[in-house]
Amino acid sequence: MNIEQFKDSAEMLKVVAHPVRLALVKSMIKKGPLNVTSLYEEFGMPQSTISQHLSKLKAVNVVSGTRKGLEIYYEVKDKRVEIILDAIVSA
């Protein structure tokens, strides 16, 4: 077995294993594509904090963003994350 093949999965798990990022991903799975404004209003965090977390999720291809006018809507891109969250998050 080649350990190298697990690098991407391990990196994705490290990035997702943060309470805020877990909550963001869960919200996008439940509600569909959301923009930063919707997310910071939902979680009551500064917009910059939400943006930083989204950047980390984008860096490992967990989420992707689609521009609609002036807004970017983020959605879960990696379906493995949905399976993982279904297994570990009850709410």
SVG drawing of the C-alpha trace seen along z (x, -y; Angstrom):
<svg xmlns="http://www.w3.org/2000/svg" viewBox="-31 -43 35 45">
<polyline fill="none" stroke="black" stroke-width="0.4" points="0.0,0.0 1.3,-3.4 1.0,-6.0 1.3,-8.8 -2.2,-8.0 -3.6,-9.1 -2.0,-12.5 -4.9,-14.4 -7.4,-12.7 -5.4,-13.4 -5.0,-17.1 -8.7,-17.4 -9.5,-15.8 -7.1,-18.2 -8.7,-21.2 -12.3,-20.1 -11.5,-19.1 -12.2,-22.5 -15.5,-23.3 -16.2,-26.5 -15.3,-24.8 -17.5,-21.7 -20.4,-24.1 -19.9,-26.0 -19.7,-22.8 -22.8,-21.4 -24.7,-24.6 -23.8,-24.5 -24.8,-20.8 -28.2,-21.5 -29.0,-24.8 -27.1,-24.6 -24.8,-27.4 -24.4,-30.3 -22.5,-33.6 -20.2,-35.0 -22.9,-37.5 -25.4,-34.6 -22.8,-32.7 -21.6,-35.4 -25.2,-36.4 -26.0,-32.8 -22.9,-32.2 -22.5,-35.8 -18.9,-35.9 -16.9,-38.7 -17.0,-38.4 -13.2,-38.2 -13.3,-35.1 -15.8,-33.4 -13.7,-34.3 -10.5,-32.9 -12.2,-29.6 -13.7,-29.4 -10.2,-30.0 -8.9,-27.0 -11.7,-24.8 -11.2,-26.0 -7.5,-25.3 -8.1,-21.6 -11.1,-21.5 -13.8,-20.9 -15.8,-23.8 -15.9,-25.8 -17.2,-29.3 -19.4,-30.6 -19.7,-34.3 -23.2,-35.7 -23.0,-39.4 -21.0,-40.9 -21.3,-37.9 -19.6,-34.5 -21.7,-31.5 -19.9,-28.7 -21.0,-25.0 -19.5,-21.7 -17.5,-20.2 -16.1,-17.1 -18.9,-14.6 -16.6,-12.6 -17.1,-15.4 -20.9,-14.9 -20.5,-11.2 -18.0,-12.0 -20.3,-14.6 -23.3,-12.3 -21.3,-9.8 -19.9,-12.1 -22.3,-15.0 -25.8,-14.2 -27.4,-17.6"/>
</svg>
